[in-house]
């Protein structure tokens, strides 16, 4: 299973961060550089494994820590309806 951005959310780069907004839900989320990279990656469908693999190549993090952080972040995005599961 892969995840991708939900079409309702838009984003804009502000300095080193990305700000995500949903007019429909009246919510916004600020992302740090790692969160911003995840958001960039899931512009097209990616599996959690694919996101983790990309991040461990780009950031100084162990696979175990990276996976735990990605899963936690993805859950927050899911709770805010910012992502959707795709086949």
Biopython code that builds the backbone (N, CA, C, O; Angstrom):
import numpy as np
from Bio.PDB.StructureBuilder import StructureBuilder

atoms = [
    (1, "UNK", "N", (0.843, -1.180, 0.000)),
    (1, "UNK", "CA", (0.000, 0.000, 0.000)),
    (1, "UNK", "C", (0.885, 1.238, 0.000)),
    (1, "UNK", "O", (1.912, 1.286, 0.676)),
    (2, "UNK", "N", (0.479, 2.213, -0.749)),
    (2, "UNK", "CA", (1.209, 3.477, -0.820)),
    (2, "UNK", "C", (0.350, 4.602, -0.262)),
    (2, "UNK", "O", (-0.862, 4.461, -0.102)),
    (3, "UNK", "N", (1.003, 5.717, 0.028)),
    (3, "UNK", "CA", (0.300, 6.904, 0.488)),
    (3, "UNK", "C", (0.594, 8.048, -0.473)),
    (3, "UNK", "O", (1.624, 8.071, -1.146)),
    (4, "UNK", "N", (-0.328, 8.985, -0.518)),
    (4, "UNK", "CA", (-0.163, 10.154, -1.365)),
    (4, "UNK", "C", (-0.895, 11.321, -0.717)),
    (4, "UNK", "O", (-1.740, 11.129, 0.158)),
    (5, "UNK", "N", (-0.568, 12.515, -1.147)),
    (5, "UNK", "CA", (-1.240, 13.702, -0.630)),
    (5, "UNK", "C", (-2.732, 13.653, -0.944)),
    (5, "UNK", "O", (-3.143, 13.152, -1.990)),
    (6, "UNK", "N", (-3.527, 14.178, -0.029)),
    (6, "UNK", "CA", (-4.954, 14.347, -0.283)),
    (6, "UNK", "C", (-5.121, 15.625, -1.087)),
    (6, "UNK", "O", (-4.489, 16.635, -0.778)),
    (7, "UNK", "N", (-5.949, 15.595, -2.097)),
    (7, "UNK", "CA", (-6.102, 16.716, -3.013)),
    (7, "UNK", "C", (-6.569, 18.019, -2.395)),
    (7, "UNK", "O", (-6.372, 19.080, -2.988)),
    (8, "UNK", "N", (-7.187, 17.973, -1.210)),
    (8, "UNK", "CA", (-7.705, 19.172, -0.555)),
    (8, "UNK", "C", (-6.594, 20.055, 0.014)),
    (8, "UNK", "O", (-6.803, 21.251, 0.216)),
    (9, "UNK", "N", (-5.428, 19.488, 0.273)),
    (9, "UNK", "CA", (-4.340, 20.218, 0.932)),
    (9, "UNK", "C", (-3.430, 20.877, -0.096)),
    (9, "UNK", "O", (-3.051, 20.265, -1.094)),
    (10, "UNK", "N", (-3.088, 22.132, 0.165)),
    (10, "UNK", "CA", (-2.107, 22.839, -0.648)),
    (10, "UNK", "C", (-0.915, 23.163, 0.242)),
    (10, "UNK", "O", (-1.031, 23.145, 1.467)),
    (11, "UNK", "N", (0.213, 23.456, -0.358)),
    (11, "UNK", "CA", (1.398, 23.758, 0.444)),
    (11, "UNK", "C", (2.204, 24.861, -0.213)),
    (11, "UNK", "O", (2.125, 25.093, -1.420)),
    (12, "UNK", "N", (2.984, 25.535, 0.626)),
    (12, "UNK", "CA", (3.860, 26.601, 0.140)),
    (12, "UNK", "C", (5.133, 26.586, 0.968)),
    (12, "UNK", "O", (5.102, 26.335, 2.173)),
    (13, "UNK", "N", (6.245, 26.854, 0.316)),
    (13, "UNK", "CA", (7.531, 26.916, 1.008)),
    (13, "UNK", "C", (7.672, 28.304, 1.629)),
    (13, "UNK", "O", (7.500, 29.321, 0.958)),
    (14, "UNK", "N", (7.989, 28.323, 2.924)),
    (14, "UNK", "CA", (8.202, 29.569, 3.660)),
    (14, "UNK", "C", (9.543, 29.427, 4.376)),
    (14, "UNK", "O", (9.627, 28.763, 5.409)),
    (15, "UNK", "N", (10.580, 30.039, 3.841)),
    (15, "UNK", "CA", (11.916, 29.854, 4.395)),
    (15, "UNK", "C", (12.361, 28.423, 4.187)),
    (15, "UNK", "O", (12.347, 27.915, 3.066)),
    (16, "UNK", "N", (12.761, 27.767, 5.283)),
    (16, "UNK", "CA", (13.192, 26.371, 5.222)),
    (16, "UNK", "C", (12.057, 25.400, 5.505)),
    (16, "UNK", "O", (12.271, 24.187, 5.516)),
    (17, "UNK", "N", (10.863, 25.912, 5.734)),
    (17, "UNK", "CA", (9.739, 25.069, 6.088)),
    (17, "UNK", "C", (8.698, 25.055, 4.978)),
    (17, "UNK", "O", (8.726, 25.862, 4.049)),
    (18, "UNK", "N", (7.789, 24.117, 5.111)),
    (18, "UNK", "CA", (6.619, 24.080, 4.243)),
    (18, "UNK", "C", (5.400, 24.253, 5.137)),
    (18, "UNK", "O", (5.296, 23.632, 6.195)),
    (19, "UNK", "N", (4.490, 25.095, 4.702)),
    (19, "UNK", "CA", (3.223, 25.267, 5.393)),
    (19, "UNK", "C", (2.153, 24.618, 4.526)),
    (19, "UNK", "O", (2.026, 24.917, 3.339)),
    (20, "UNK", "N", (1.384, 23.721, 5.146)),
    (20, "UNK", "CA", (0.302, 23.027, 4.454)),
    (20, "UNK", "C", (-1.014, 23.621, 4.924)),
    (20, "UNK", "O", (-1.162, 23.954, 6.100)),
    (21, "UNK", "N", (-1.974, 23.757, 4.008)),
    (21, "UNK", "CA", (-3.261, 24.336, 4.361)),
    (21, "UNK", "C", (-4.401, 23.563, 3.712)),
    (21, "UNK", "O", (-4.308, 23.100, 2.575)),
    (22, "UNK", "N", (-5.478, 23.442, 4.480)),
    (22, "UNK", "CA", (-6.705, 22.862, 3.952)),
    (22, "UNK", "C", (-7.824, 23.868, 4.173)),
    (22, "UNK", "O", (-8.278, 24.059, 5.302)),
    (23, "UNK", "N", (-8.266, 24.507, 3.107)),
    (23, "UNK", "CA", (-9.364, 25.466, 3.216)),
    (23, "UNK", "C", (-10.648, 24.750, 3.622)),
    (23, "UNK", "O", (-11.452, 25.284, 4.386)),
    (24, "UNK", "N", (-10.832, 23.548, 3.109)),
    (24, "UNK", "CA", (-12.038, 22.781, 3.408)),
    (24, "UNK", "C", (-12.147, 22.479, 4.898)),
    (24, "UNK", "O", (-13.234, 22.553, 5.472)),
    (25, "UNK", "N", (-11.020, 22.140, 5.523)),
    (25, "UNK", "CA", (-11.027, 21.786, 6.938)),
    (25, "UNK", "C", (-10.667, 22.960, 7.846)),
    (25, "UNK", "O", (-10.828, 22.874, 9.063)),
    (26, "UNK", "N", (-10.183, 24.049, 7.266)),
    (26, "UNK", "CA", (-9.786, 25.200, 8.069)),
    (26, "UNK", "C", (-8.576, 24.913, 8.937)),
    (26, "UNK", "O", (-8.491, 25.408, 10.061)),
    (27, "UNK", "N", (-7.637, 24.121, 8.433)),
    (27, "UNK", "CA", (-6.452, 23.729, 9.198)),
    (27, "UNK", "C", (-5.187, 24.109, 8.455)),
    (27, "UNK", "O", (-5.171, 24.237, 7.231)),
    (28, "UNK", "N", (-4.123, 24.287, 9.235)),
    (28, "UNK", "CA", (-2.801, 24.427, 8.628)),
    (28, "UNK", "C", (-1.788, 23.717, 9.498)),
    (28, "UNK", "O", (-1.972, 23.582, 10.708)),
    (29, "UNK", "N", (-0.716, 23.263, 8.870)),
    (29, "UNK", "CA", (0.349, 22.526, 9.547)),
    (29, "UNK", "C", (1.676, 23.057, 9.026)),
    (29, "UNK", "O", (1.862, 23.191, 7.816)),
    (30, "UNK", "N", (2.599, 23.359, 9.931)),
    (30, "UNK", "CA", (3.950, 23.753, 9.549)),
    (30, "UNK", "C", (4.870, 22.546, 9.627)),
    (30, "UNK", "O", (4.826, 21.793, 10.600)),
    (31, "UNK", "N", (5.693, 22.356, 8.620)),
    (31, "UNK", "CA", (6.589, 21.202, 8.562)),
    (31, "UNK", "C", (8.045, 21.644, 8.629)),
    (31, "UNK", "O", (8.433, 22.633, 8.007)),
    (32, "UNK", "N", (8.852, 20.894, 9.395)),
    (32, "UNK", "CA", (10.298, 21.140, 9.398)),
    (32, "UNK", "C", (10.901, 20.533, 8.137)),
    (32, "UNK", "O", (10.170, 20.061, 7.266)),
    (33, "UNK", "N", (12.225, 20.542, 8.034)),
    (33, "UNK", "CA", (12.856, 20.070, 6.799)),
    (33, "UNK", "C", (12.587, 18.600, 6.504)),
    (33, "UNK", "O", (12.414, 18.232, 5.342)),
    (34, "UNK", "N", (12.549, 17.753, 7.527)),
    (34, "UNK", "CA", (12.288, 16.328, 7.295)),
    (34, "UNK", "C", (10.827, 16.120, 6.908)),
    (34, "UNK", "O", (10.530, 15.401, 5.953)),
    (35, "UNK", "N", (9.916, 16.748, 7.649)),
    (35, "UNK", "CA", (8.496, 16.657, 7.304)),
    (35, "UNK", "C", (8.228, 17.197, 5.913)),
    (35, "UNK", "O", (7.424, 16.645, 5.162)),
    (36, "UNK", "N", (8.916, 18.292, 5.575)),
    (36, "UNK", "CA", (8.772, 18.878, 4.243)),
    (36, "UNK", "C", (9.232, 17.895, 3.169)),
    (36, "UNK", "O", (8.614, 17.795, 2.109)),
    (37, "UNK", "N", (10.311, 17.174, 3.443)),
    (37, "UNK", "CA", (10.811, 16.198, 2.463)),
    (37, "UNK", "C", (9.820, 15.057, 2.285)),
    (37, "UNK", "O", (9.595, 14.594, 1.166)),
    (38, "UNK", "N", (9.223, 14.602, 3.390)),
    (38, "UNK", "CA", (8.200, 13.557, 3.279)),
    (38, "UNK", "C", (7.053, 14.067, 2.412)),
    (38, "UNK", "O", (6.576, 13.358, 1.527)),
    (39, "UNK", "N", (6.615, 15.294, 2.668)),
    (39, "UNK", "CA", (5.517, 15.877, 1.892)),
    (39, "UNK", "C", (5.873, 15.954, 0.409)),
    (39, "UNK", "O", (5.036, 15.678, -0.451)),
    (40, "UNK", "N", (7.116, 16.329, 0.113)),
    (40, "UNK", "CA", (7.564, 16.368, -1.280)),
    (40, "UNK", "C", (7.537, 14.974, -1.901)),
    (40, "UNK", "O", (7.093, 14.801, -3.036)),
    (41, "UNK", "N", (8.014, 13.985, -1.152)),
    (41, "UNK", "CA", (8.062, 12.620, -1.680)),
    (41, "UNK", "C", (6.677, 12.084, -2.007)),
    (41, "UNK", "O", (6.494, 11.409, -3.020)),
    (42, "UNK", "N", (5.696, 12.383, -1.149)),
    (42, "UNK", "CA", (4.370, 11.793, -1.367)),
    (42, "UNK", "C", (3.498, 12.633, -2.306)),
    (42, "UNK", "O", (2.281, 12.456, -2.366)),
    (43, "UNK", "N", (4.137, 13.539, -3.029)),
    (43, "UNK", "CA", (3.411, 14.216, -4.108)),
    (43, "UNK", "C", (2.956, 13.160, -5.116)),
    (43, "UNK", "O", (1.901, 13.290, -5.738)),
    (44, "UNK", "N", (3.763, 12.125, -5.264)),
    (44, "UNK", "CA", (3.387, 10.940, -6.024)),
    (44, "UNK", "C", (3.326, 9.789, -5.027)),
    (44, "UNK", "O", (4.012, 9.832, -4.006)),
    (45, "UNK", "N", (2.525, 8.765, -5.295)),
    (45, "UNK", "CA", (2.392, 7.672, -4.330)),
    (45, "UNK", "C", (3.731, 7.024, -3.977)),
    (45, "UNK", "O", (4.532, 6.701, -4.853)),
    (46, "UNK", "N", (3.951, 6.846, -2.692)),
    (46, "UNK", "CA", (5.138, 6.177, -2.165)),
    (46, "UNK", "C", (4.716, 5.247, -1.032)),
    (46, "UNK", "O", (3.789, 5.551, -0.281)),
    (47, "UNK", "N", (5.391, 4.135, -0.918)),
    (47, "UNK", "CA", (5.190, 3.268, 0.237)),
    (47, "UNK", "C", (5.971, 3.853, 1.414)),
    (47, "UNK", "O", (6.866, 4.678, 1.232)),
    (48, "UNK", "N", (5.621, 3.415, 2.611)),
    (48, "UNK", "CA", (6.382, 3.830, 3.791)),
    (48, "UNK", "C", (7.837, 3.409, 3.617)),
    (48, "UNK", "O", (8.750, 4.170, 3.938)),
    (49, "UNK", "N", (8.055, 2.192, 3.106)),
    (49, "UNK", "CA", (9.423, 1.715, 2.876)),
    (49, "UNK", "C", (10.179, 2.641, 1.932)),
    (49, "UNK", "O", (11.358, 2.922, 2.149)),
    (50, "UNK", "N", (9.509, 3.115, 0.887)),
    (50, "UNK", "CA", (10.145, 4.016, -0.067)),
    (50, "UNK", "C", (10.504, 5.354, 0.554)),
    (50, "UNK", "O", (11.569, 5.905, 0.275)),
    (51, "UNK", "N", (9.620, 5.879, 1.394)),
    (51, "UNK", "CA", (9.893, 7.143, 2.086)),
    (51, "UNK", "C", (11.077, 6.970, 3.025)),
    (51, "UNK", "O", (11.988, 7.798, 3.042)),
    (52, "UNK", "N", (11.066, 5.895, 3.806)),
    (52, "UNK", "CA", (12.161, 5.636, 4.750)),
    (52, "UNK", "C", (13.482, 5.492, 4.000)),
    (52, "UNK", "O", (14.490, 6.067, 4.410)),
    (53, "UNK", "N", (13.486, 4.738, 2.915)),
    (53, "UNK", "CA", (14.719, 4.541, 2.140)),
    (53, "UNK", "C", (15.270, 5.871, 1.634)),
    (53, "UNK", "O", (16.477, 6.105, 1.688)),
    (54, "UNK", "N", (14.392, 6.737, 1.144)),
    (54, "UNK", "CA", (14.843, 8.044, 0.648)),
    (54, "UNK", "C", (15.422, 8.887, 1.778)),
    (54, "UNK", "O", (16.455, 9.533, 1.607)),
    (55, "UNK", "N", (14.763, 8.883, 2.925)),
    (55, "UNK", "CA", (15.210, 9.723, 4.039)),
    (55, "UNK", "C", (16.535, 9.268, 4.628)),
    (55, "UNK", "O", (17.363, 10.103, 4.993)),
    (56, "UNK", "N", (16.756, 7.950, 4.728)),
    (56, "UNK", "CA", (18.028, 7.509, 5.316)),
    (56, "UNK", "C", (19.199, 7.794, 4.382)),
    (56, "UNK", "O", (20.347, 7.848, 4.822)),
    (57, "UNK", "N", (18.909, 7.976, 3.092)),
    (57, "UNK", "CA", (19.957, 8.389, 2.156)),
    (57, "UNK", "C", (20.286, 9.875, 2.307)),
    (57, "UNK", "O", (21.422, 10.290, 2.075)),
    (58, "UNK", "N", (19.297, 10.668, 2.695)),
    (58, "UNK", "CA", (19.451, 12.119, 2.732)),
    (58, "UNK", "C", (19.781, 12.689, 4.109)),
    (58, "UNK", "O", (20.375, 13.763, 4.209)),
    (59, "UNK", "N", (19.401, 11.980, 5.169)),
    (59, "UNK", "CA", (19.581, 12.487, 6.523)),
    (59, "UNK", "C", (20.401, 11.499, 7.350)),
    (59, "UNK", "O", (20.440, 10.306, 7.049)),
    (60, "UNK", "N", (21.041, 11.997, 8.375)),
    (60, "UNK", "CA", (21.849, 11.172, 9.269)),
    (60, "UNK", "C", (20.941, 10.558, 10.329)),
    (60, "UNK", "O", (20.789, 11.098, 11.424)),
    (61, "UNK", "N", (20.341, 9.419, 9.985)),
    (61, "UNK", "CA", (19.388, 8.757, 10.869)),
    (61, "UNK", "C", (19.456, 7.254, 10.620)),
    (61, "UNK", "O", (19.697, 6.806, 9.499)),
    (62, "UNK", "N", (19.241, 6.486, 11.683)),
    (62, "UNK", "CA", (19.231, 5.032, 11.526)),
    (62, "UNK", "C", (17.901, 4.597, 10.919)),
    (62, "UNK", "O", (16.896, 5.292, 11.071)),
    (63, "UNK", "N", (17.884, 3.464, 10.237)),
    (63, "UNK", "CA", (16.630, 2.982, 9.655)),
    (63, "UNK", "C", (15.520, 2.798, 10.695)),
    (63, "UNK", "O", (14.356, 3.090, 10.421)),
    (64, "UNK", "N", (15.879, 2.318, 11.882)),
    (64, "UNK", "CA", (14.875, 2.068, 12.920)),
    (64, "UNK", "C", (14.237, 3.368, 13.406)),
    (64, "UNK", "O", (13.015, 3.470, 13.520)),
    (65, "UNK", "N", (15.076, 4.351, 13.686)),
    (65, "UNK", "CA", (14.564, 5.644, 14.153)),
    (65, "UNK", "C", (13.757, 6.311, 13.042)),
    (65, "UNK", "O", (12.692, 6.875, 13.294)),
    (66, "UNK", "N", (14.259, 6.245, 11.838)),
    (66, "UNK", "CA", (13.582, 6.858, 10.701)),
    (66, "UNK", "C", (12.195, 6.252, 10.507)),
    (66, "UNK", "O", (11.216, 6.981, 10.345)),
    (67, "UNK", "N", (12.106, 4.932, 10.524)),
    (67, "UNK", "CA", (10.812, 4.268, 10.339)),
    (67, "UNK", "C", (9.829, 4.682, 11.424)),
    (67, "UNK", "O", (8.674, 4.986, 11.127)),
    (68, "UNK", "N", (10.270, 4.698, 12.672)),
    (68, "UNK", "CA", (9.383, 5.083, 13.773)),
    (68, "UNK", "C", (8.881, 6.515, 13.594)),
    (68, "UNK", "O", (7.699, 6.794, 13.796)),
    (69, "UNK", "N", (9.779, 7.414, 13.218)),
    (69, "UNK", "CA", (9.404, 8.816, 13.025)),
    (69, "UNK", "C", (8.468, 8.983, 11.826)),
    (69, "UNK", "O", (7.497, 9.737, 11.894)),
    (70, "UNK", "N", (8.754, 8.292, 10.748)),
    (70, "UNK", "CA", (7.899, 8.384, 9.557)),
    (70, "UNK", "C", (6.510, 7.840, 9.866)),
    (70, "UNK", "O", (5.511, 8.459, 9.499)),
    (71, "UNK", "N", (6.432, 6.701, 10.531)),
    (71, "UNK", "CA", (5.128, 6.125, 10.857)),
    (71, "UNK", "C", (4.323, 7.056, 11.754)),
    (71, "UNK", "O", (3.115, 7.202, 11.570)),
    (72, "UNK", "N", (4.979, 7.685, 12.720)),
    (72, "UNK", "CA", (4.307, 8.638, 13.603)),
    (72, "UNK", "C", (3.810, 9.848, 12.816)),
    (72, "UNK", "O", (2.675, 10.289, 12.997)),
    (73, "UNK", "N", (4.659, 10.381, 11.949)),
    (73, "UNK", "CA", (4.296, 11.542, 11.146)),
    (73, "UNK", "C", (3.154, 11.212, 10.189)),
    (73, "UNK", "O", (2.219, 12.000, 10.043)),
    (74, "UNK", "N", (3.225, 10.066, 9.546)),
    (74, "UNK", "CA", (2.175, 9.647, 8.618)),
    (74, "UNK", "C", (0.848, 9.505, 9.359)),
    (74, "UNK", "O", (-0.201, 9.858, 8.821)),
    (75, "UNK", "N", (0.883, 8.997, 10.574)),
    (75, "UNK", "CA", (-0.345, 8.870, 11.362)),
    (75, "UNK", "C", (-0.952, 10.247, 11.641)),
    (75, "UNK", "O", (-2.170, 10.411, 11.576)),
    (76, "UNK", "N", (-0.110, 11.233, 11.949)),
    (76, "UNK", "CA", (-0.611, 12.596, 12.173)),
    (76, "UNK", "C", (-1.214, 13.163, 10.893)),
    (76, "UNK", "O", (-2.259, 13.812, 10.930)),
    (77, "UNK", "N", (-0.557, 12.920, 9.764)),
    (77, "UNK", "CA", (-1.113, 13.372, 8.487)),
    (77, "UNK", "C", (-2.447, 12.688, 8.208)),
    (77, "UNK", "O", (-3.385, 13.315, 7.716)),
    (78, "UNK", "N", (-2.521, 11.409, 8.524)),
    (78, "UNK", "CA", (-3.758, 10.649, 8.309)),
    (78, "UNK", "C", (-4.884, 11.200, 9.197)),
    (78, "UNK", "O", (-6.018, 11.353, 8.743)),
    (79, "UNK", "N", (-4.561, 11.496, 10.465)),
    (79, "UNK", "CA", (-5.557, 12.053, 11.387)),
    (79, "UNK", "C", (-6.099, 13.387, 10.881)),
    (79, "UNK", "O", (-7.266, 13.710, 11.103)),
    (80, "UNK", "N", (-5.259, 14.157, 10.205)),
    (80, "UNK", "CA", (-5.670, 15.452, 9.659)),
    (80, "UNK", "C", (-6.221, 15.347, 8.237)),
    (80, "UNK", "O", (-6.504, 16.357, 7.593)),
    (81, "UNK", "N", (-6.368, 14.121, 7.763)),
    (81, "UNK", "CA", (-6.892, 13.852, 6.417)),
    (81, "UNK", "C", (-6.071, 14.552, 5.335)),
    (81, "UNK", "O", (-6.605, 15.015, 4.327)),
    (82, "UNK", "N", (-4.755, 14.618, 5.570)),
    (82, "UNK", "CA", (-3.849, 15.252, 4.607)),
    (82, "UNK", "C", (-3.288, 14.258, 3.601)),
    (82, "UNK", "O", (-2.714, 14.652, 2.585)),
    (83, "UNK", "N", (-3.453, 12.962, 3.884)),
    (83, "UNK", "CA", (-2.976, 11.924, 2.970)),
    (83, "UNK", "C", (-4.082, 10.911, 2.741)),
    (83, "UNK", "O", (-5.076, 10.864, 3.465)),
    (84, "UNK", "N", (-3.881, 10.114, 1.725)),
    (84, "UNK", "CA", (-4.814, 9.032, 1.446)),
    (84, "UNK", "C", (-4.030, 7.801, 1.017)),
    (84, "UNK", "O", (-2.940, 7.896, 0.453)),
    (85, "UNK", "N", (-4.612, 6.653, 1.299)),
    (85, "UNK", "CA", (-4.009, 5.396, 0.867)),
    (85, "UNK", "C", (-4.365, 5.163, -0.592)),
    (85, "UNK", "O", (-5.502, 5.381, -1.010)),
    (86, "UNK", "N", (-3.390, 4.722, -1.353)),
    (86, "UNK", "CA", (-3.619, 4.397, -2.760)),
    (86, "UNK", "C", (-3.088, 3.000, -3.035)),
    (86, "UNK", "O", (-2.123, 2.551, -2.418)),
    (87, "UNK", "N", (-3.731, 2.327, -3.965)),
    (87, "UNK", "CA", (-3.335, 0.947, -4.277)),
    (87, "UNK", "C", (-2.044, 0.905, -5.042)),
    (87, "UNK", "O", (-1.565, -0.176, -5.386)),
]
sb = StructureBuilder()
sb.init_structure("model")
sb.init_model(0)
sb.init_chain("A")
sb.init_seg("    ")
for serial, (resi, resn, name, xyz) in enumerate(atoms, 1):
    if name == "N":
        sb.init_residue(resn, " ", resi, " ")
    sb.init_atom(name, np.array(xyz, "f"), 0.0, 1.0, " ", f" {name:<3s}", serial, name[0])
structure = sb.get_structure()
